[in-house]
Amino acid sequence: MSQHTPNELTEIFKRDRDLLTKLKAEDAHYARLAEDYHAVNREVHRIEAETEAASDERTEDLKKKRLKMLDEITAIVDAARAKA
């Protein structure tokens, strides 16, 4: 498995790395959501890299969950960006 995991929040929000750090420290909901996103994203990556087995249905469910969390994270980041 490669060292790089696609779809990491720091890659998606490259311009907002400092903001992500601030949100993680100051917003418990964001911090929990980011941790959950990270766990699901890593699981999807392991499945796609074929180091972990999963059914197609499980994989699709995880991808949908990841996308839903990313939508919520994006809304939080956008709102924080607007306040800054």
Secondary structure, DSSP 8 states (H G I E B T S, - for coil): --S--TT-HHHHTGGGHHHHHHHHHH-HHHHHHHHHHHHHHHHHHHHHTTSS---HHHHHHHHHHHHHHHHHHHHHHHHHHHH-
